[in-house]
Amino acid sequence: MIRILESKDIGGLLARRGARLIEAEAVVRPILEAVRKRGDRALLEYARQFDGLERKSVRVPEAELRAARRKLSPEFCRAVERAAANIRAYARRQMPREWSRQMQPGLRLGQIVRPLETVAAYVPSGRYPLFSTLMMTVIPAQVAGVPNICAASPRAVMEVFGTAALLGVRQVFQMGGAQAIAAFAFGTKTVPRADRIVGPGNIYVAAAKKLLAGEVGIDFIAGPTEILIIAAEGDPRRLAADLLAQAEHDVDASDRKSTRLNSSHANISYA
């Protein structure tokens, strides 16, 4: 059943959303502090408690990545290669250009572009293997020339590990949640400290990124996806697919789903 909310009710909804993030911050603060103070020991405790880690280290051996790659179907590998080529081509167009110009006698201005040293990609794998997130975060870093690219994912998912091997990412860590963000923010003996952490996650990941912004670079604080679809006509199945494509991200994301407009009034629909 879809609930229809009038525009006058949106303020209360957004207030609840803000309160939910504040609650999450209270939960993650002690996790961040524990990883900061105790490093790998705290990280392993949380990884075993929340992520079901069984190995002695959060670092995934390269042999395990290669084994996952061998289990991927040829169709899957071709899809990854095609998508990777498209993402790479787009990332190249986004690259800032170095330039130097003589503006007037004695005055030369320019721009020097240098990649970050270390970038960490957070790849959710709670309910769905979001290997596409790995591609969308890692490939731009590769195009930019980042020498040290890491990825973290909470579960040992064949598609994620195999895609990492296909992309040549060797530093993969099985860890998730706020503890993964803390590990990249502070660095441990096993996990390198990142200059920037990118990629989506649940509300606890978002809260951790918010609290650590400034101590480490982040992309942005991702919230529940909100989609606006304006359609006078069209195939309802395709319109619904656009909405459902976002519903897999997080439980909170499915609470606020779309905006529907017609000629007489505007309602916001929440799945």
PyRosetta script that sets phi, psi and omega in degrees:
from pyrosetta import init, pose_from_sequence

init()
pose = pose_from_sequence("MIRILESKDIGGLLARRGARLIEAEAVVRPILEAVRKRGDRALLEYARQFDGLERKSVRVPEAELRAARRKLSPEFCRAVERAAANIRAYARRQMPREWSRQMQPGLRLGQIVRPLETVAAYVPSGRYPLFSTLMMTVIPAQVAGVPNICAASPRAVMEVFGTAALLGVRQVFQMGGAQAIAAFAFGTKTVPRADRIVGPGNIYVAAAKKLLAGEVGIDFIAGPTEILIIAAEGDPRRLAADLLAQAEHDVDASDRKSTRLNSSHANISYA")
pose.set_psi(1, 133.1)
pose.set_omega(1, 179.1)
pose.set_phi(2, -98.4)
pose.set_psi(2, 126.4)
pose.set_omega(2, 175.3)
pose.set_phi(3, -85.5)
pose.set_psi(3, 136.7)
pose.set_omega(3, 178.0)
pose.set_phi(4, -105.7)
pose.set_psi(4, 119.9)
pose.set_omega(4, 179.3)
pose.set_phi(5, -107.4)
pose.set_psi(5, 132.1)
pose.set_omega(5, 174.5)
pose.set_phi(6, -76.1)
pose.set_psi(6, 160.0)
pose.set_omega(6, -176.2)
pose.set_phi(7, -60.1)
pose.set_psi(7, -30.2)
pose.set_omega(7, -179.7)
pose.set_phi(8, -66.8)
pose.set_psi(8, -17.4)
pose.set_omega(8, -177.9)
pose.set_phi(9, -93.9)
pose.set_psi(9, -4.2)
pose.set_omega(9, -173.6)
pose.set_phi(10, -68.9)
pose.set_psi(10, -34.2)
pose.set_omega(10, -179.4)
pose.set_phi(11, -56.5)
pose.set_psi(11, -44.1)
pose.set_omega(11, 179.2)
pose.set_phi(12, -65.0)
pose.set_psi(12, -37.7)
pose.set_omega(12, 178.7)
pose.set_phi(13, -63.7)
pose.set_psi(13, -45.3)
pose.set_omega(13, -179.1)
pose.set_phi(14, -66.5)
pose.set_psi(14, -33.8)
pose.set_omega(14, 177.7)
pose.set_phi(15, -64.6)
pose.set_psi(15, -40.6)
pose.set_omega(15, 177.9)
pose.set_phi(16, -64.9)
pose.set_psi(16, -37.3)
pose.set_omega(16, 178.6)
pose.set_phi(17, -62.6)
pose.set_psi(17, -42.9)
pose.set_omega(17, 177.8)
pose.set_phi(18, -64.5)
pose.set_psi(18, -39.8)
pose.set_omega(18, 179.3)
pose.set_phi(19, -64.6)
pose.set_psi(19, -36.2)
pose.set_omega(19, 178.9)
pose.set_phi(20, -63.4)
pose.set_psi(20, -39.8)
pose.set_omega(20, 179.2)
pose.set_phi(21, -67.6)
pose.set_psi(21, -38.6)
pose.set_omega(21, 177.8)
pose.set_phi(22, -62.9)
pose.set_psi(22, -41.1)
pose.set_omega(22, 176.9)
pose.set_phi(23, -61.0)
pose.set_psi(23, -41.9)
pose.set_omega(23, -179.8)
pose.set_phi(24, -64.9)
pose.set_psi(24, -37.5)
pose.set_omega(24, 178.7)
pose.set_phi(25, -60.6)
pose.set_psi(25, -39.8)
pose.set_omega(25, 179.0)
pose.set_phi(26, -64.2)
pose.set_psi(26, -33.2)
pose.set_omega(26, 179.5)
pose.set_phi(27, -72.1)
pose.set_psi(27, -41.1)
pose.set_omega(27, -171.7)
pose.set_phi(28, -84.2)
pose.set_psi(28, -20.7)
pose.set_omega(28, -177.4)
pose.set_phi(29, -53.5)
pose.set_psi(29, -50.0)
pose.set_omega(29, 179.8)
pose.set_phi(30, -65.8)
pose.set_psi(30, -27.5)
pose.set_omega(30, 177.2)
pose.set_phi(31, -68.0)
pose.set_psi(31, -45.0)
pose.set_omega(31, 178.5)
pose.set_phi(32, -60.5)
pose.set_psi(32, -43.8)
pose.set_omega(32, -177.6)
pose.set_phi(33, -67.0)
pose.set_psi(33, -37.8)
pose.set_omega(33, 179.7)
pose.set_phi(34, -64.5)
pose.set_psi(34, -43.1)
pose.set_omega(34, 179.5)
pose.set_phi(35, -68.3)
pose.set_psi(35, -37.7)
pose.set_omega(35, 178.8)
pose.set_phi(36, -61.8)
pose.set_psi(36, -42.0)
pose.set_omega(36, -175.7)
pose.set_phi(37, -83.7)
pose.set_psi(37, -38.3)
pose.set_omega(37, -171.3)
pose.set_phi(38, -112.5)
pose.set_psi(38, -1.3)
pose.set_omega(38, 172.1)
pose.set_phi(39, 56.2)
pose.set_psi(39, -127.9)
pose.set_omega(39, -174.8)
pose.set_phi(40, -59.2)
pose.set_psi(40, -34.2)
pose.set_omega(40, -178.4)
pose.set_phi(41, -62.0)
pose.set_psi(41, -47.4)
pose.set_omega(41, 178.4)
pose.set_phi(42, -67.5)
pose.set_psi(42, -40.6)
pose.set_omega(42, -179.1)
pose.set_phi(43, -60.1)
pose.set_psi(43, -43.6)
pose.set_omega(43, 178.9)
pose.set_phi(44, -65.2)
pose.set_psi(44, -39.6)
pose.set_omega(44, 178.9)
pose.set_phi(45, -60.4)
pose.set_psi(45, -46.9)
pose.set_omega(45, -179.5)
pose.set_phi(46, -68.6)
pose.set_psi(46, -38.1)
pose.set_omega(46, -179.9)
pose.set_phi(47, -64.2)
pose.set_psi(47, -37.7)
pose.set_omega(47, 177.8)
pose.set_phi(48, -73.2)
pose.set_psi(48, -35.9)
pose.set_omega(48, -179.0)
pose.set_phi(49, -72.3)
pose.set_psi(49, -45.8)
pose.set_omega(49, -172.0)
pose.set_phi(50, -100.9)
pose.set_psi(50, -29.9)
pose.set_omega(50, -172.2)
pose.set_phi(51, -109.3)
pose.set_psi(51, -1.4)
pose.set_omega(51, 178.6)
pose.set_phi(52, 69.1)
pose.set_psi(52, 28.5)
pose.set_omega(52, -179.3)
pose.set_phi(53, -65.8)
pose.set_psi(53, 134.8)
pose.set_omega(53, 179.9)
pose.set_phi(54, -115.1)
pose.set_psi(54, -28.1)
pose.set_omega(54, 179.9)
pose.set_phi(55, -71.8)
pose.set_psi(55, 171.6)
pose.set_omega(55, -176.2)
pose.set_phi(56, -81.5)
pose.set_psi(56, -10.9)
pose.set_omega(56, -178.6)
pose.set_phi(57, -137.7)
pose.set_psi(57, 151.4)
pose.set_omega(57, 176.4)
pose.set_phi(58, -75.4)
pose.set_psi(58, -16.9)
pose.set_omega(58, 179.8)
pose.set_phi(59, -73.3)
pose.set_psi(59, 130.5)
pose.set_omega(59, -179.7)
pose.set_phi(60, -85.6)
pose.set_psi(60, 123.2)
pose.set_omega(60, 179.5)
pose.set_phi(61, -60.1)
pose.set_psi(61, 144.8)
pose.set_omega(61, 180.0)
pose.set_phi(62, -61.0)
pose.set_psi(62, -31.7)
pose.set_omega(62, 178.2)
pose.set_phi(63, -62.3)
pose.set_psi(63, -34.3)
pose.set_omega(63, 178.2)
pose.set_phi(64, -70.4)
pose.set_psi(64, -36.0)
pose.set_omega(64, 176.4)
pose.set_phi(65, -65.9)
pose.set_psi(65, -43.2)
pose.set_omega(65, 179.8)
pose.set_phi(66, -66.3)
pose.set_psi(66, -37.0)
pose.set_omega(66, 178.4)
pose.set_phi(67, -64.6)
pose.set_psi(67, -39.8)
pose.set_omega(67, 177.1)
pose.set_phi(68, -64.6)
pose.set_psi(68, -38.4)
pose.set_omega(68, 178.3)
pose.set_phi(69, -60.5)
pose.set_psi(69, -40.2)
pose.set_omega(69, -178.4)
pose.set_phi(70, -68.6)
pose.set_psi(70, -22.4)
pose.set_omega(70, -179.1)
pose.set_phi(71, -84.7)
pose.set_psi(71, -12.0)
pose.set_omega(71, -179.0)
pose.set_phi(72, -71.4)
pose.set_psi(72, 143.7)
pose.set_omega(72, 178.7)
pose.set_phi(73, -72.8)
pose.set_psi(73, 154.8)
pose.set_omega(73, 176.6)
pose.set_phi(74, -57.6)
pose.set_psi(74, -36.6)
pose.set_omega(74, 179.9)
pose.set_phi(75, -64.4)
pose.set_psi(75, -41.3)
pose.set_omega(75, 178.7)
pose.set_phi(76, -63.7)
pose.set_psi(76, -45.2)
pose.set_omega(76, -178.9)
pose.set_phi(77, -62.5)
pose.set_psi(77, -40.1)
pose.set_omega(77, 178.9)
pose.set_phi(78, -65.2)
pose.set_psi(78, -38.8)
pose.set_omega(78, 178.9)
pose.set_phi(79, -64.7)
pose.set_psi(79, -41.6)
pose.set_omega(79, 178.7)
pose.set_phi(80, -64.0)
pose.set_psi(80, -44.2)
pose.set_omega(80, -178.6)
pose.set_phi(81, -63.4)
pose.set_psi(81, -41.0)
pose.set_omega(81, 179.4)
pose.set_phi(82, -67.5)
pose.set_psi(82, -45.7)
pose.set_omega(82, 179.3)
pose.set_phi(83, -62.9)
pose.set_psi(83, -41.2)
pose.set_omega(83, -179.4)
pose.set_phi(84, -61.8)
pose.set_psi(84, -40.2)
pose.set_omega(84, 179.0)
pose.set_phi(85, -63.2)
pose.set_psi(85, -41.4)
pose.set_omega(85, 179.2)
pose.set_phi(86, -65.9)
pose.set_psi(86, -44.6)
pose.set_omega(86, 179.9)
pose.set_phi(87, -63.8)
pose.set_psi(87, -40.7)
pose.set_omega(87, -179.0)
pose.set_phi(88, -64.1)
pose.set_psi(88, -41.9)
pose.set_omega(88, 179.9)
pose.set_phi(89, -64.2)
pose.set_psi(89, -40.7)
pose.set_omega(89, 179.1)
pose.set_phi(90, -67.7)
pose.set_psi(90, -41.6)
pose.set_omega(90, -179.7)
pose.set_phi(91, -62.6)
pose.set_psi(91, -36.1)
pose.set_omega(91, 178.4)
pose.set_phi(92, -62.6)
pose.set_psi(92, -37.7)
pose.set_omega(92, 178.8)
pose.set_phi(93, -69.1)
pose.set_psi(93, -25.4)
pose.set_omega(93, 179.7)
pose.set_phi(94, -81.3)
pose.set_psi(94, -15.8)
pose.set_omega(94, -174.6)
pose.set_phi(95, -59.9)
pose.set_psi(95, 128.9)
pose.set_omega(95, 173.3)
pose.set_phi(96, -68.6)
pose.set_psi(96, 149.2)
pose.set_omega(96, -175.8)
pose.set_phi(97, -103.8)
pose.set_psi(97, 140.1)
pose.set_omega(97, 171.2)
pose.set_phi(98, -76.0)
pose.set_psi(98, 145.2)
pose.set_omega(98, 177.0)
pose.set_phi(99, -155.3)
pose.set_psi(99, 156.2)
pose.set_omega(99, 177.4)
pose.set_phi(100, -146.4)
pose.set_psi(100, 133.5)
pose.set_omega(100, -174.1)
pose.set_phi(101, -144.7)
pose.set_psi(101, 136.5)
pose.set_omega(101, 173.9)
pose.set_phi(102, -79.0)
pose.set_psi(102, 108.3)
pose.set_omega(102, -176.4)
pose.set_phi(103, -81.1)
pose.set_psi(103, -38.1)
pose.set_omega(103, 177.5)
pose.set_phi(104, -164.9)
pose.set_psi(104, 166.7)
pose.set_omega(104, -179.2)
pose.set_phi(105, -53.2)
pose.set_psi(105, 125.2)
pose.set_omega(105, 179.4)
pose.set_phi(106, 83.5)
pose.set_psi(106, 0.8)
pose.set_omega(106, -178.3)
pose.set_phi(107, -131.6)
pose.set_psi(107, 111.0)
pose.set_omega(107, 176.1)
pose.set_phi(108, -121.8)
pose.set_psi(108, 128.1)
pose.set_omega(108, 179.2)
pose.set_phi(109, -116.7)
pose.set_psi(109, 154.2)
pose.set_omega(109, 178.9)
pose.set_phi(110, -169.2)
pose.set_psi(110, -179.6)
pose.set_omega(110, -179.3)
pose.set_phi(111, -137.1)
pose.set_psi(111, 127.8)
pose.set_omega(111, 176.2)
pose.set_phi(112, -108.6)
pose.set_psi(112, 129.8)
pose.set_omega(112, -178.1)
pose.set_phi(113, -110.5)
pose.set_psi(113, 123.6)
pose.set_omega(113, 178.0)
pose.set_phi(114, -129.4)
pose.set_psi(114, 138.7)
pose.set_omega(114, 179.2)
pose.set_phi(115, -74.5)
pose.set_psi(115, 157.4)
pose.set_omega(115, 171.5)
pose.set_phi(116, -65.2)
pose.set_psi(116, 158.2)
pose.set_omega(116, -179.4)
pose.set_phi(117, -77.4)
pose.set_psi(117, -44.2)
pose.set_omega(117, -175.4)
pose.set_phi(118, -138.6)
pose.set_psi(118, 128.1)
pose.set_omega(118, 175.8)
pose.set_phi(119, -123.6)
pose.set_psi(119, 135.7)
pose.set_omega(119, 179.2)
pose.set_phi(120, -114.8)
pose.set_psi(120, 130.8)
pose.set_omega(120, 179.2)
pose.set_phi(121, -106.8)
pose.set_psi(121, 127.1)
pose.set_omega(121, 175.9)
pose.set_phi(122, -96.8)
pose.set_psi(122, 125.1)
pose.set_omega(122, -174.8)
pose.set_phi(123, -120.8)
pose.set_psi(123, 106.6)
pose.set_omega(123, 179.2)
pose.set_phi(124, -62.8)
pose.set_psi(124, 146.9)
pose.set_omega(124, 175.0)
pose.set_phi(125, -151.4)
pose.set_psi(125, 32.8)
pose.set_omega(125, -177.7)
pose.set_phi(126, -66.8)
pose.set_psi(126, -56.2)
pose.set_omega(126, -179.2)
pose.set_phi(127, -115.4)
pose.set_psi(127, -25.9)
pose.set_omega(127, -177.8)
pose.set_phi(128, -134.4)
pose.set_psi(128, 140.4)
pose.set_omega(128, 177.9)
pose.set_phi(129, -77.7)
pose.set_psi(129, 98.6)
pose.set_omega(129, -175.4)
pose.set_phi(130, -87.3)
pose.set_psi(130, 63.9)
pose.set_omega(130, 178.2)
pose.set_phi(131, -64.1)
pose.set_psi(131, -22.9)
pose.set_omega(131, 176.3)
pose.set_phi(132, -63.6)
pose.set_psi(132, -34.6)
pose.set_omega(132, 176.6)
pose.set_phi(133, -62.4)
pose.set_psi(133, -39.1)
pose.set_omega(133, 177.8)
pose.set_phi(134, -59.3)
pose.set_psi(134, -44.8)
pose.set_omega(134, -179.8)
pose.set_phi(135, -65.8)
pose.set_psi(135, -43.6)
pose.set_omega(135, -175.1)
pose.set_phi(136, -69.9)
pose.set_psi(136, -20.0)
pose.set_omega(136, 179.8)
pose.set_phi(137, -100.5)
pose.set_psi(137, -39.1)
pose.set_omega(137, -175.6)
pose.set_phi(138, -77.2)
pose.set_psi(138, -44.5)
pose.set_omega(138, -173.5)
pose.set_phi(139, -62.1)
pose.set_psi(139, -44.6)
pose.set_omega(139, 175.8)
pose.set_phi(140, -58.0)
pose.set_psi(140, -36.0)
pose.set_omega(140, 177.6)
pose.set_phi(141, -66.7)
pose.set_psi(141, -38.5)
pose.set_omega(141, 177.0)
pose.set_phi(142, -64.3)
pose.set_psi(142, -43.5)
pose.set_omega(142, 179.2)
pose.set_phi(143, -62.3)
pose.set_psi(143, -37.5)
pose.set_omega(143, -179.8)
pose.set_phi(144, -71.5)
pose.set_psi(144, -14.2)
pose.set_omega(144, 179.4)
pose.set_phi(145, 88.6)
pose.set_psi(145, 21.2)
pose.set_omega(145, 177.9)
pose.set_phi(146, -64.6)
pose.set_psi(146, 121.8)
pose.set_omega(146, -174.7)
pose.set_phi(147, -76.3)
pose.set_psi(147, -23.7)
pose.set_omega(147, -173.6)
pose.set_phi(148, -126.2)
pose.set_psi(148, 99.8)
pose.set_omega(148, -176.0)
pose.set_phi(149, -113.8)
pose.set_psi(149, 126.2)
pose.set_omega(149, -179.1)
pose.set_phi(150, -119.8)
pose.set_psi(150, 158.7)
pose.set_omega(150, 175.5)
pose.set_phi(151, -141.2)
pose.set_psi(151, 143.4)
pose.set_omega(151, 177.2)
pose.set_phi(152, -127.7)
pose.set_psi(152, 139.5)
pose.set_omega(152, 176.7)
pose.set_phi(153, -146.8)
pose.set_psi(153, 139.0)
pose.set_omega(153, -172.3)
pose.set_phi(154, -66.5)
pose.set_psi(154, -33.6)
pose.set_omega(154, -174.2)
pose.set_phi(155, -118.8)
pose.set_psi(155, 157.6)
pose.set_omega(155, 175.3)
pose.set_phi(156, -81.1)
pose.set_psi(156, 92.0)
pose.set_omega(156, -177.5)
pose.set_phi(157, -108.4)
pose.set_psi(157, 125.5)
pose.set_omega(157, -175.5)
pose.set_phi(158, -56.3)
pose.set_psi(158, -43.6)
pose.set_omega(158, -176.8)
pose.set_phi(159, -65.6)
pose.set_psi(159, -37.7)
pose.set_omega(159, 179.9)
pose.set_phi(160, -71.3)
pose.set_psi(160, -48.5)
pose.set_omega(160, 179.8)
pose.set_phi(161, -63.7)
pose.set_psi(161, -42.4)
pose.set_omega(161, -179.6)
pose.set_phi(162, -65.3)
pose.set_psi(162, -39.5)
pose.set_omega(162, 177.6)
pose.set_phi(163, -65.4)
pose.set_psi(163, -37.7)
pose.set_omega(163, 176.2)
pose.set_phi(164, -58.9)
pose.set_psi(164, -43.2)
pose.set_omega(164, 178.2)
pose.set_phi(165, -64.3)
pose.set_psi(165, -41.1)
pose.set_omega(165, 178.2)
pose.set_phi(166, -61.0)
pose.set_psi(166, -36.2)
pose.set_omega(166, -178.0)
pose.set_phi(167, -85.6)
pose.set_psi(167, -6.3)
pose.set_omega(167, -179.6)
pose.set_phi(168, 80.6)
pose.set_psi(168, 21.8)
pose.set_omega(168, 177.3)
pose.set_phi(169, -87.9)
pose.set_psi(169, 117.5)
pose.set_omega(169, -174.9)
pose.set_phi(170, -102.5)
pose.set_psi(170, -21.0)
pose.set_omega(170, -179.4)
pose.set_phi(171, -97.9)
pose.set_psi(171, 89.3)
pose.set_omega(171, -178.8)
pose.set_phi(172, -118.9)
pose.set_psi(172, 136.8)
pose.set_omega(172, -176.1)
pose.set_phi(173, -126.5)
pose.set_psi(173, 133.6)
pose.set_omega(173, 176.0)
pose.set_phi(174, -89.8)
pose.set_psi(174, 92.2)
pose.set_omega(174, 178.7)
pose.set_phi(175, -160.8)
pose.set_psi(175, 152.3)
pose.set_omega(175, -176.7)
pose.set_phi(176, -145.0)
pose.set_psi(176, -174.8)
pose.set_omega(176, 175.5)
pose.set_phi(177, 63.6)
pose.set_psi(177, -161.4)
pose.set_omega(177, -178.4)
pose.set_phi(178, -62.5)
pose.set_psi(178, -30.4)
pose.set_omega(178, -178.7)
pose.set_phi(179, -66.4)
pose.set_psi(179, -33.2)
pose.set_omega(179, 177.6)
pose.set_phi(180, -68.7)
pose.set_psi(180, -42.3)
pose.set_omega(180, 178.3)
pose.set_phi(181, -63.1)
pose.set_psi(181, -41.5)
pose.set_omega(181, 179.0)
pose.set_phi(182, -63.8)
pose.set_psi(182, -41.2)
pose.set_omega(182, -179.2)
pose.set_phi(183, -61.2)
pose.set_psi(183, -43.1)
pose.set_omega(183, 179.0)
pose.set_phi(184, -72.0)
pose.set_psi(184, -31.2)
pose.set_omega(184, -178.7)
pose.set_phi(185, -72.0)
pose.set_psi(185, -42.1)
pose.set_omega(185, -175.1)
pose.set_phi(186, -98.8)
pose.set_psi(186, -29.0)
pose.set_omega(186, -173.2)
pose.set_phi(187, 80.6)
pose.set_psi(187, 144.4)
pose.set_omega(187, 173.9)
pose.set_phi(188, -133.4)
pose.set_psi(188, -178.6)
pose.set_omega(188, 177.0)
pose.set_phi(189, -62.3)
pose.set_psi(189, -30.0)
pose.set_omega(189, -177.9)
pose.set_phi(190, -94.5)
pose.set_psi(190, -37.1)
pose.set_omega(190, -173.0)
pose.set_phi(191, -106.4)
pose.set_psi(191, 125.0)
pose.set_omega(191, 179.3)
pose.set_phi(192, -71.7)
pose.set_psi(192, 149.5)
pose.set_omega(192, 175.6)
pose.set_phi(193, -73.6)
pose.set_psi(193, 131.4)
pose.set_omega(193, -177.3)
pose.set_phi(194, -95.6)
pose.set_psi(194, 150.0)
pose.set_omega(194, 171.0)
pose.set_phi(195, -79.4)
pose.set_psi(195, -31.2)
pose.set_omega(195, 179.5)
pose.set_phi(196, -149.2)
pose.set_psi(196, 141.1)
pose.set_omega(196, 176.4)
pose.set_phi(197, -112.5)
pose.set_psi(197, 128.2)
pose.set_omega(197, -178.5)
pose.set_phi(198, -128.3)
pose.set_psi(198, 161.2)
pose.set_omega(198, 177.2)
pose.set_phi(199, 111.8)
pose.set_psi(199, 152.4)
pose.set_omega(199, -177.1)
pose.set_phi(200, -83.5)
pose.set_psi(200, 171.1)
pose.set_omega(200, 176.3)
pose.set_phi(201, -170.7)
pose.set_psi(201, -175.6)
pose.set_omega(201, 179.1)
pose.set_phi(202, -76.2)
pose.set_psi(202, -173.4)
pose.set_omega(202, -174.0)
pose.set_phi(203, -65.7)
pose.set_psi(203, -26.5)
pose.set_omega(203, 179.0)
pose.set_phi(204, -74.9)
pose.set_psi(204, -35.4)
pose.set_omega(204, 173.3)
pose.set_phi(205, -64.7)
pose.set_psi(205, -44.5)
pose.set_omega(205, 179.3)
pose.set_phi(206, -62.0)
pose.set_psi(206, -41.8)
pose.set_omega(206, 179.9)
pose.set_phi(207, -64.9)
pose.set_psi(207, -40.5)
pose.set_omega(207, 178.8)
pose.set_phi(208, -63.8)
pose.set_psi(208, -43.0)
pose.set_omega(208, 178.9)
pose.set_phi(209, -63.7)
pose.set_psi(209, -38.7)
pose.set_omega(209, 179.1)
pose.set_phi(210, -63.3)
pose.set_psi(210, -44.6)
pose.set_omega(210, -177.4)
pose.set_phi(211, -69.9)
pose.set_psi(211, -27.4)
pose.set_omega(211, -175.7)
pose.set_phi(212, -100.4)
pose.set_psi(212, -3.5)
pose.set_omega(212, 177.3)
pose.set_phi(213, -59.5)
pose.set_psi(213, 130.5)
pose.set_omega(213, -174.7)
pose.set_phi(214, 104.9)
pose.set_psi(214, -39.4)
pose.set_omega(214, 172.9)
pose.set_phi(215, -80.7)
pose.set_psi(215, -30.3)
pose.set_omega(215, 174.2)
pose.set_phi(216, -141.9)
pose.set_psi(216, 148.5)
pose.set_omega(216, 177.1)
pose.set_phi(217, -72.8)
pose.set_psi(217, 141.6)
pose.set_omega(217, 175.4)
pose.set_phi(218, -128.0)
pose.set_psi(218, 165.4)
pose.set_omega(218, 176.0)
pose.set_phi(219, -77.6)
pose.set_psi(219, -61.4)
pose.set_omega(219, 174.4)
pose.set_phi(220, -169.9)
pose.set_psi(220, 171.1)
pose.set_omega(220, 178.4)
pose.set_phi(221, -91.4)
pose.set_psi(221, 102.0)
pose.set_omega(221, -176.4)
pose.set_phi(222, -73.8)
pose.set_psi(222, 135.4)
pose.set_omega(222, 177.1)
pose.set_phi(223, -117.9)
pose.set_psi(223, -177.3)
pose.set_omega(223, 176.7)
pose.set_phi(224, -56.7)
pose.set_psi(224, 136.2)
pose.set_omega(224, -178.1)
pose.set_phi(225, -67.3)
pose.set_psi(225, 134.7)
pose.set_omega(225, 176.5)
pose.set_phi(226, -126.7)
pose.set_psi(226, 124.9)
pose.set_omega(226, -172.8)
pose.set_phi(227, -117.5)
pose.set_psi(227, 137.6)
pose.set_omega(227, 173.6)
pose.set_phi(228, -109.2)
pose.set_psi(228, 121.9)
pose.set_omega(228, 175.8)
pose.set_phi(229, -122.3)
pose.set_psi(229, 121.1)
pose.set_omega(229, 175.6)
pose.set_phi(230, -112.7)
pose.set_psi(230, 115.8)
pose.set_omega(230, -174.9)
pose.set_phi(231, -144.1)
pose.set_psi(231, 114.6)
pose.set_omega(231, 174.1)
pose.set_phi(232, -78.6)
pose.set_psi(232, -26.4)
pose.set_omega(232, 178.5)
pose.set_phi(233, -155.5)
pose.set_psi(233, 171.5)
pose.set_omega(233, 179.5)
pose.set_phi(234, 139.7)
pose.set_psi(234, 169.3)
pose.set_omega(234, -179.7)
pose.set_phi(235, -75.5)
pose.set_psi(235, 115.1)
pose.set_omega(235, -179.1)
pose.set_phi(236, -56.8)
pose.set_psi(236, -30.0)
pose.set_omega(236, -179.6)
pose.set_phi(237, -66.3)
pose.set_psi(237, -38.5)
pose.set_omega(237, 179.1)
pose.set_phi(238, -71.0)
pose.set_psi(238, -38.1)
pose.set_omega(238, 177.8)
pose.set_phi(239, -64.0)
pose.set_psi(239, -42.8)
pose.set_omega(239, 178.9)
pose.set_phi(240, -65.2)
pose.set_psi(240, -36.2)
pose.set_omega(240, 179.7)
pose.set_phi(241, -63.0)
pose.set_psi(241, -35.9)
pose.set_omega(241, 177.8)
pose.set_phi(242, -62.1)
pose.set_psi(242, -37.6)
pose.set_omega(242, 178.9)
pose.set_phi(243, -72.5)
pose.set_psi(243, -45.7)
pose.set_omega(243, -176.8)
pose.set_phi(244, -67.1)
pose.set_psi(244, -25.6)
pose.set_omega(244, 179.2)
pose.set_phi(245, -62.2)
pose.set_psi(245, -23.6)
pose.set_omega(245, 179.8)
pose.set_phi(246, -97.0)
pose.set_psi(246, -15.8)
pose.set_omega(246, -173.0)
pose.set_phi(247, -71.6)
pose.set_psi(247, -15.6)
pose.set_omega(247, -177.2)
pose.set_phi(248, -79.8)
pose.set_psi(248, -10.6)
pose.set_omega(248, -169.2)
pose.set_phi(249, -67.1)
pose.set_psi(249, -45.6)
pose.set_omega(249, -173.8)
pose.set_phi(250, -165.8)
pose.set_psi(250, 154.7)
pose.set_omega(250, 178.5)
pose.set_phi(251, -58.3)
pose.set_psi(251, -41.8)
pose.set_omega(251, 179.0)
pose.set_phi(252, -63.7)
pose.set_psi(252, -32.6)
pose.set_omega(252, -177.6)
pose.set_phi(253, -65.3)
pose.set_psi(253, -33.2)
pose.set_omega(253, -178.2)
pose.set_phi(254, -77.4)
pose.set_psi(254, -5.6)
pose.set_omega(254, 178.3)
pose.set_phi(255, -80.8)
pose.set_psi(255, -19.9)
pose.set_omega(255, -176.0)
pose.set_phi(256, -137.9)
pose.set_psi(256, 103.3)
pose.set_omega(256, -163.5)
pose.set_phi(257, -114.7)
pose.set_psi(257, -48.7)
pose.set_omega(257, -171.4)
pose.set_phi(258, -151.7)
pose.set_psi(258, 164.1)
pose.set_omega(258, 173.5)
pose.set_phi(259, -116.2)
pose.set_psi(259, 131.7)
pose.set_omega(259, -177.0)
pose.set_phi(260, -121.1)
pose.set_psi(260, 126.5)
pose.set_omega(260, -179.5)
pose.set_phi(261, -121.1)
pose.set_psi(261, 142.2)
pose.set_omega(261, 168.1)
pose.set_phi(262, -135.7)
pose.set_psi(262, -172.2)
pose.set_omega(262, -170.0)
pose.set_phi(263, -69.7)
pose.set_psi(263, -21.2)
pose.set_omega(263, -172.8)
pose.set_phi(264, -103.1)
pose.set_psi(264, -30.6)
pose.set_omega(264, -177.3)
pose.set_phi(265, -162.1)
pose.set_psi(265, 170.6)
pose.set_omega(265, 179.3)
pose.set_phi(266, -119.6)
pose.set_psi(266, 129.4)
pose.set_omega(266, 174.1)
pose.set_phi(267, -123.7)
pose.set_psi(267, 149.4)
pose.set_omega(267, 174.1)
pose.set_phi(268, -107.6)
pose.set_psi(268, 123.2)
pose.set_omega(268, -174.6)
pose.set_phi(269, -98.9)
pose.set_psi(269, 133.1)
pose.set_omega(269, 179.2)
pose.set_phi(270, -121.0)
pose.set_psi(270, 121.9)
pose.set_omega(270, -178.0)
pose.set_phi(271, -74.0)
pose.dump_pdb("model.pdb")
